[in-house]
Amino acid sequence: MTAGCGEVSSSLGQRLKQTRERYFVGRVAELDLLRQALARAPEPFSVLYLHGSGGVGKSTLLRYFGDEATAAGRRVVHVDGRAVSPSPARFEAAAAAALTDESAVLLVDSFEYCQGLEDWLRNRFLPRLPESVPVVLAGRSVPGPQWRADPAWRDLLKVVPLRDLAREHAVALLTRRGVPAELHESVLAFAGGHPLALRLAAEVAVTHTPAVTATWRPSLNVVETLLTQLIGETPSPQHRLALEICAHARTTTEGLLRAVLDVEPGPIFAWLRELPFIESDARGLYPHDVVRDALDDDLRWRDPQGYETMHRRLHDYLLEQALAATGAAVLPAVGAMMYLQRHAQVIRRYFTFGGEGKVYEDVYRPPDRTAVLRLATEAEGAQSAAIVDFWLARQPDTCYVYRSSATDEVVAFLVWLRLTDPDQAELDADPVVARAWRHCRSTAPLRAAEHIGIARFMVHPPAYQRPSPVNDLMQMRMLAHFLHDKGLALHYLVLHDAEFWAAHVTYFDDHPVGEAPPRVGARAYHLFFHDWRVTPLMQWLAHNQQQLLYGLQPRPANTGADLLVLSRPEFDAAVRSAVRAWRRPDELAANPLTRSRLVADHGSADPVAALRDVLGAAIDDLRDDSRLHRVLVTTFVHGTPTQEAAADRLGLPFSTYRRHLTRGLDRLSDLLWDHEVHG
């Protein structure tokens, strides 16, 4: 009976080893290091220190190490850090065999649990091991600085960060676990090369049929299991929220945490940066992609209201930063704000949110002309290239070029035209601009100090008007124009493939011009526009956030919330009518200014109260001229039955009063008009 049990045990152990070998992929470099140590290669290390985030495969690799060592005739001594912490005596008892057996290999898993023993281990325990005994420590944290500070350990310690599997190894793992090839991309989109995420997703994916490949997402159980393995317990609810903010934002700084958490963030930020799955660059901290997605999905499912609150605070902070940015800081600030759009399902079809560092935006310079025209000819043909050349001569500062970071070669360009009153030569040279201008003149003519912006050319031949890192940069630049261009009345997008971009233009409230598309050469170009006077920036952003949180919500073509575009004479008349109706709310409610940009920007749900506030604030701004200010306040705010009575109350001759009243109303209209046009 005993022998039989032994045979079963031996057979089971062999089967376990074979199963591990069948599903083990990658880690070739790490295995080579162990084999060198087992073979006692020249100048071998004594301690191999593996570190990486939870689920990255440290324990799996240690088990494979153990199998390799056993096959080489070595005795494997395995220590679980969770079982021996925090006692040196427990550790030594568990690892005792390694002290006396020269053929031993010491493997310590979950070393982060006994990190407090690091000094004792380095100074007291490890020096007592036989020279032939290699040691592998595997944990989440990097080794303490004392290892490298001691020159005696410099050649004996080998530190190896354990990272995600390369793509080919990740695909191999999915294949070996039976995931159909048609599901590989959707699984990789969730899990990347993270081994635990791949294994968990594979368990779910193998039960799906090809009919649902396009909508495959990991189950909540997968997400919950992954988070438990990766994160464990957090010190407090604020620490957990900081982690969720870090997952939602592109990068996290102390300033961002301060604004969203409303606490002094120093200790929490320091805790974040020590987590094994958190990395950093010049812009701040960011998590591993798998952690990012898992945290975001979990919070959105677990606490939708908390998710919305966190998102809105974060968006408000990033919007403030983007509006305040100048010069070279504009595009990174806009990019951080744009990154929040990755959480909208529609937008994931049109933005890559990747490829950073490969291409950068730069100003156009005359030596770039040849490259720009070559790209235009390649993507759109010789006739379009001639139009590009025309605008480079007329508006060279409206051209942005995109250069390869490796070679500085121009690989793409964007032309964002700014037009107030194009001359006939410009309309004759470019049929697309002519169509946009005709539309503007016929539907919503420009007022003084206003202009239109046209994304006339978006050219990147390898991915012409298709999602790419370069296209991401172009869209970020356009958003920068929306945020910063004073007097931008309308913008126009020029798209070759309107069908492909249909969901995109709907999401961002761009509307078709509605005429037959103009042609340049053999190609038709579809125009889409947005009138910023009808739906101004803050209203547009608010609607955009609603869609991001709750899905596509197209605005009706014409709603009561749409703003009126008043000419200057109409505006001046409305101002005079409004101040005369100061004490009559029913007349104020019918005033056209209640549907003006200056009232919409006030943000009040009550347009009458908002209009009264805006008028009152503008009158207060005239205090620098006390005569005009007194005339307006006495006549309209305090109210008098007639203008003659107002002149008597002010002690002014009627002709002088009338002169001051006219000047005061003119200055009041000027102040409000500037707000209406420029925001």
Secondary structure, 3 states (H helix, E strand, C coil): CHHHHHHHHHHHHHHHHHHHHHHCCCCHHHHHHHHHHHCCCCCCCCEEEEECCCCCCHHHHHHHHHHHHHHCCCEEEEEEHHHHCCCHHHHHHHCHHHHHCCCEEEEEECHHHHHHHHHHHHHHHHHHCCCCCCEEEEECCCCCCHHHHCHHHCCCEEEEECCCCCHHHHHHHHHHCCCCHHHHHHHHHHHCCCHHHHHHHHHHHCCCCHHHHHHCCCCHHHHHHHHHHHCCCCCCHHHHHHHHHHHHCCCECHHHHHHHHCCCCHHHHHHHHHCCCEEEECCEEEECHHHHHHHHHHHHHHCHHHHHHHHHHHHHHHHHHHHHCCHHHHHHHHHHHHHHHHHCCCHHHCCCCCCCCCEEEEECCHHHHHHHHHHHHHHHCHHHHHHHHHHHHHCHHHEEEEEECCCCCEEEEEEEEEECCCCHHHHHHCHHHHHHHHHHHHHCCCCCCCEEEEEEEEECHHHCCCCCHHHHHHHHHHHHHHHHCCCEEEEEEEECCCCCCHHHHHHCCCEECCCCCCEECCEECEEEEEECCCCCHHHHHHHHHHHHHHCCCCCCCCCCCCCCCCCHHHHHHHHHHHHHCCCCHHHHHCCHHHHCHHHHCCCCCCHHHHHHHHHHHHHHHHHHCHHHHHHHHHHHHHHCCCHHHHHHHHCCCHHHHHHHHHHHHHHHHHHHHHHHHHC
